[in-house]
């Protein structure tokens, strides 16, 4: 009986819903390169979060059903990662503050959709405390990476993989596992975590043919990150599915805190701190002005999407 209670119906795909899942995967892929963005928060907005966790946790047990659901998400992830490394990486190099503002605006505009999950939930002392803890986690990670960045100065650009050792592989497995948690827990950011441990710039900078030819051992690190990521992804998704079944409302107090904290951490992390330091010699007014404008565009665009989704949900409820 306990197993039956965990059964979740997966969406039946048509052209529209298939593209919707692909877009979700795209944002999850972007989350690897764009500081602060959380793909699983987008899953909540699209009303696919529970299904996403269920499909990951039961992929081997119900392979055909779960694989079919995850296929467009997986393709979207690949596209998001490729675009992130090729386009977003370049844009962040040119207009770092503006691009971060755009994604921060998207997260702010989408935040009401995450908060909607708490409608009707009782606000107890325990739940408020969990909300506060969730809020502090991404902020603390961001502040740690920011302080480390300022303290180390030029040392932040040091290549962590210049000489790959056996322990890089072990550490890569652990980091990959933790990164998987950032992809299924709304509000946590893979890039912010990589910044906190000092691997973000090294990973991003290593993605080039020139680097691979000069240092092919880096593929051992890539492999360790990938294996650790997959192990954590399937394990944590199953655990979270059970957790939401037993204490969904309480868990969402943590998630709402994580989501809000993630938005704040986008403006306080190792990479963005380098932008602030550079402004000491002269503010990049184009970057700043464009950032304010893109933030507003992001907020408006995401909130309109949330309103549209709310309307569709209300129509679906009325039909029932």
C-alpha positions as CSV (number, residue, x, y, z in Angstrom):
1,X,0.0,0.0,0.0
2,X,2.8,2.4,0.8
3,X,4.3,1.9,-2.7
4,X,0.9,2.6,-4.4
5,X,0.6,5.9,-2.5
6,X,3.8,7.1,-4.1
7,X,2.5,6.5,-7.7
8,X,2.4,9.7,-9.7
9,X,0.7,10.0,-13.1
10,X,3.1,11.3,-15.7
11,X,1.9,13.8,-18.3
12,X,0.8,12.4,-21.6
13,X,2.7,14.3,-24.3
14,X,1.4,16.2,-27.2
15,X,3.3,18.7,-29.3
16,X,2.7,21.5,-26.8
17,X,3.5,19.6,-23.6
18,X,6.6,18.0,-25.2
19,X,8.0,21.4,-26.0
20,X,7.1,22.6,-22.5
21,X,9.2,19.7,-21.0
22,X,12.0,20.5,-23.4
23,X,12.0,24.1,-22.2
24,X,12.2,22.9,-18.6
25,X,15.3,20.8,-19.5
26,X,16.8,23.9,-21.3
27,X,16.6,25.9,-18.1
28,X,18.1,23.0,-16.1
29,X,21.0,23.0,-18.6
30,X,21.4,26.7,-18.3
31,X,21.6,26.4,-14.5
32,X,25.0,24.8,-14.8
33,X,26.6,27.9,-16.3
34,X,24.4,30.8,-15.1
35,X,25.0,31.8,-11.5
36,X,21.9,31.5,-9.3
37,X,19.3,30.1,-11.8
38,X,17.5,27.0,-10.5
39,X,16.0,24.6,-13.1
40,X,13.9,22.8,-10.5
41,X,12.2,26.2,-9.6
42,X,11.1,26.3,-13.3
43,X,9.8,22.8,-12.9
44,X,7.5,24.0,-10.1
45,X,6.3,26.9,-12.3
46,X,5.5,24.5,-15.1
47,X,3.7,22.1,-12.6
48,X,6.2,19.3,-13.5
49,X,8.3,19.1,-10.4
50,X,6.7,16.1,-8.7
51,X,6.6,14.2,-12.0
52,X,10.2,15.1,-12.7
53,X,11.3,13.7,-9.3
54,X,9.2,10.6,-9.7
55,X,10.5,9.8,-13.2
56,X,14.1,10.1,-12.1
57,X,13.6,8.0,-9.0
58,X,11.8,5.3,-10.9
59,X,13.7,5.3,-14.2
60,X,15.1,1.8,-13.8
61,X,12.0,0.3,-12.3
62,X,9.5,1.7,-14.9
63,X,12.0,2.4,-17.6
64,X,9.7,2.9,-20.7
65,X,7.2,5.2,-18.9
66,X,9.8,7.3,-17.2
67,X,12.3,7.5,-20.1
68,X,9.5,8.7,-22.4
69,X,8.7,11.5,-19.9
70,X,12.4,12.4,-19.4
71,X,13.4,12.4,-23.1
72,X,12.5,16.0,-24.0
73,X,13.8,17.2,-20.7
74,X,17.1,15.5,-21.4
75,X,17.4,16.9,-24.9
76,X,16.6,20.3,-23.4
77,X,19.3,19.9,-20.9
78,X,21.9,19.2,-23.6
79,X,20.8,22.3,-25.6
80,X,20.9,24.4,-22.4
81,X,24.4,23.3,-21.5
82,X,25.7,23.9,-25.1
83,X,24.0,27.3,-25.3
84,X,25.2,28.2,-21.9
85,X,28.8,27.4,-22.6
86,X,28.8,29.0,-26.1
87,X,26.5,32.0,-25.9
88,X,25.7,32.8,-22.3
89,X,29.4,32.4,-21.3
90,X,30.4,35.0,-23.9
91,X,27.6,37.3,-22.9
92,X,28.6,37.1,-19.3
93,X,32.1,38.0,-20.3
94,X,30.9,41.1,-22.1
95,X,27.9,42.2,-19.9
96,X,28.1,40.1,-16.7
97,X,25.9,42.3,-14.5
98,X,23.2,42.7,-17.2
99,X,22.9,39.0,-17.9
100,X,22.8,38.2,-14.2
101,X,20.1,40.8,-13.8
102,X,18.0,39.2,-16.5
103,X,18.0,35.8,-14.9
104,X,17.5,37.4,-11.5
105,X,14.4,39.2,-12.9
106,X,13.1,35.9,-14.3
107,X,13.5,34.2,-10.9
108,X,11.8,37.2,-9.1
109,X,8.9,37.2,-11.5
110,X,8.5,33.4,-11.1
111,X,8.8,33.4,-7.3
112,X,5.0,33.8,-6.8
113,X,4.5,30.4,-8.5
114,X,6.8,28.8,-5.9
115,X,5.0,30.6,-3.1
116,X,1.6,29.4,-4.3
117,X,2.6,25.9,-3.1
118,X,2.1,27.3,0.5
119,X,-1.5,28.4,0.0
120,X,-3.5,27.1,2.9
121,X,-0.5,25.7,4.8
122,X,-0.3,26.5,8.5
123,X,2.6,28.7,9.5
124,X,4.1,27.1,12.6
125,X,7.2,28.1,14.4
126,X,9.0,25.0,13.0
127,X,8.0,25.8,9.4
128,X,9.1,29.5,9.7
129,X,12.4,28.3,11.1
130,X,12.8,25.9,8.2
131,X,12.0,28.8,5.8
132,X,14.7,30.9,7.4
133,X,17.2,28.0,7.2
134,X,16.4,27.6,3.5
135,X,16.8,31.3,2.9
136,X,20.3,31.4,4.5
137,X,21.8,28.4,2.7
138,X,22.2,29.9,-0.8
139,X,23.0,33.3,0.7
140,X,25.7,31.8,2.9
141,X,27.2,29.9,-0.1
142,X,27.2,33.0,-2.2
143,X,28.8,35.1,0.5
144,X,31.4,32.5,1.1
145,X,32.4,32.5,-2.6
146,X,32.3,36.3,-2.7
147,X,34.6,36.7,0.4
148,X,36.9,34.0,-1.0
149,X,37.0,35.8,-4.3
150,X,37.9,39.2,-2.8
151,X,40.4,37.6,-0.3
152,X,42.3,35.6,-2.9
153,X,42.2,38.3,-5.6
154,X,44.1,37.2,-8.7
155,X,44.3,33.7,-7.3
156,X,40.7,33.1,-8.2
157,X,41.8,32.6,-11.8
158,X,44.2,29.8,-11.0
159,X,43.4,26.6,-13.0
160,X,42.3,23.9,-10.5
161,X,43.0,21.2,-13.1
162,X,46.4,22.3,-14.2
163,X,47.8,19.0,-12.8
164,X,45.1,16.4,-12.4
165,X,45.8,14.1,-9.5
166,X,43.9,11.0,-8.3
167,X,42.2,13.0,-5.6
168,X,40.7,15.3,-8.2
169,X,38.6,12.3,-9.3
170,X,37.5,11.5,-5.8
171,X,36.6,15.1,-5.1
172,X,34.9,15.3,-8.5
173,X,32.6,12.4,-7.5
174,X,31.5,14.2,-4.4
175,X,31.1,17.5,-6.1
176,X,29.0,15.9,-8.9
177,X,26.8,14.3,-6.3
178,X,26.2,17.6,-4.5
179,X,25.6,19.3,-7.9
180,X,22.8,16.8,-8.6
181,X,21.1,17.9,-5.4
182,X,21.2,21.5,-6.6
183,X,19.3,20.4,-9.8
184,X,16.4,18.8,-7.9
185,X,16.1,21.1,-4.9
186,X,14.5,24.4,-6.0
187,X,16.5,27.5,-5.1
188,X,20.0,25.8,-5.1
189,X,22.4,26.7,-7.8
190,X,25.0,24.4,-9.3
191,X,27.2,27.3,-10.5
192,X,27.0,29.0,-7.1
193,X,28.1,25.8,-5.4
194,X,31.0,25.4,-7.9
195,X,32.0,29.0,-7.1
196,X,32.0,28.2,-3.4
197,X,34.4,25.3,-3.8
198,X,36.6,27.2,-6.3
199,X,35.9,25.0,-9.4
200,X,33.5,27.2,-11.4
201,X,36.0,29.2,-13.4
202,X,38.2,26.2,-13.9
203,X,35.4,24.0,-15.3
204,X,34.1,26.8,-17.6
205,X,37.6,27.8,-18.8
206,X,38.5,24.1,-19.5
207,X,35.8,23.7,-22.2
208,X,37.9,24.3,-25.3
209,X,39.7,22.2,-27.9
210,X,43.0,24.0,-27.1
211,X,42.7,23.1,-23.4
212,X,41.7,19.5,-24.1
213,X,44.7,19.0,-26.3
214,X,47.1,20.4,-23.8
215,X,45.5,18.7,-20.7
216,X,43.5,15.6,-21.7
217,X,43.5,14.4,-18.1
218,X,40.7,16.8,-17.5
219,X,38.3,14.3,-19.0
220,X,38.9,12.2,-15.8
221,X,37.5,15.1,-13.8
222,X,34.6,15.4,-16.3
223,X,33.9,11.7,-15.9
224,X,34.0,11.8,-12.1
225,X,31.6,14.8,-12.1
226,X,29.2,13.0,-14.5
227,X,29.2,9.7,-12.5
228,X,28.7,11.5,-9.2
229,X,25.9,13.6,-10.7
230,X,24.0,10.6,-12.0
231,X,24.4,8.7,-8.7
232,X,23.1,11.7,-6.7
233,X,20.3,12.5,-9.2
234,X,18.6,9.1,-9.0
235,X,19.2,8.7,-5.3
236,X,18.1,12.1,-4.1
237,X,15.1,12.3,-6.4
238,X,13.7,9.1,-4.9
239,X,14.4,10.4,-1.4
240,X,12.6,13.7,-2.1
241,X,9.6,12.0,-3.7
242,X,9.1,10.0,-0.4
243,X,9.7,13.2,1.6
244,X,7.0,15.2,-0.3
245,X,4.6,12.3,0.2
246,X,5.1,12.4,4.0
247,X,5.5,16.1,4.7
248,X,4.9,18.1,1.5
249,X,3.8,21.4,3.1
250,X,6.7,21.5,5.6
251,X,9.2,20.6,2.9
252,X,8.0,23.5,0.7
253,X,8.7,26.0,3.5
254,X,12.3,25.1,3.0
255,X,12.0,25.3,-0.7
256,X,10.4,28.7,-0.7
257,X,13.3,29.9,1.5
258,X,15.9,28.3,-0.9
259,X,14.2,30.0,-3.9
260,X,14.2,33.4,-2.3
261,X,17.8,33.0,-1.0
262,X,18.9,31.9,-4.5
263,X,17.7,35.2,-6.0
264,X,19.7,37.1,-3.4
265,X,22.8,35.0,-4.0
266,X,22.8,35.9,-7.7
267,X,24.0,39.4,-6.6
268,X,26.5,38.1,-4.0
269,X,28.8,35.4,-5.3
270,X,32.4,35.0,-6.4
271,X,31.9,35.9,-10.0
272,X,29.7,39.0,-9.6
273,X,32.0,40.2,-6.9
274,X,34.7,40.5,-9.5
275,X,32.4,42.8,-11.4
276,X,31.9,45.0,-8.4
277,X,35.6,45.2,-7.8
278,X,36.2,46.2,-11.4
279,X,33.7,49.0,-11.0
280,X,36.1,50.7,-8.5
281,X,38.1,51.9,-11.4
282,X,35.0,53.0,-13.3
283,X,31.4,51.9,-13.4
284,X,30.4,50.2,-16.6
285,X,27.2,52.3,-17.1
286,X,26.0,50.3,-20.2
287,X,26.2,47.1,-18.2
288,X,24.5,48.7,-15.2
289,X,21.8,50.5,-17.2
290,X,21.0,47.5,-19.4
291,X,21.0,45.3,-16.2
292,X,18.2,47.4,-14.6
293,X,16.2,47.2,-17.9
294,X,16.7,43.5,-18.3
295,X,15.8,42.9,-14.7
296,X,12.4,44.6,-15.3
297,X,11.9,42.7,-18.5
298,X,12.7,39.4,-16.7
299,X,10.3,40.1,-13.8
300,X,7.4,41.1,-16.2
301,X,8.0,38.2,-18.6
302,X,8.1,35.5,-15.9
303,X,5.2,36.9,-13.9
304,X,3.0,37.0,-17.1
305,X,3.9,33.3,-17.5
306,X,2.9,32.6,-13.9
307,X,-0.4,34.4,-14.4
308,X,-1.0,32.4,-17.6
309,X,-0.3,29.1,-15.7
310,X,-2.6,30.2,-12.9
311,X,-5.4,30.9,-15.4
312,X,-4.9,27.5,-17.0
313,X,-5.0,25.8,-13.6
314,X,-8.2,27.6,-12.7
315,X,-9.8,26.5,-16.0
316,X,-8.8,22.9,-15.4
317,X,-10.2,23.0,-11.9
318,X,-13.5,24.5,-13.1
319,X,-13.8,21.8,-15.8
320,X,-13.5,19.1,-13.1
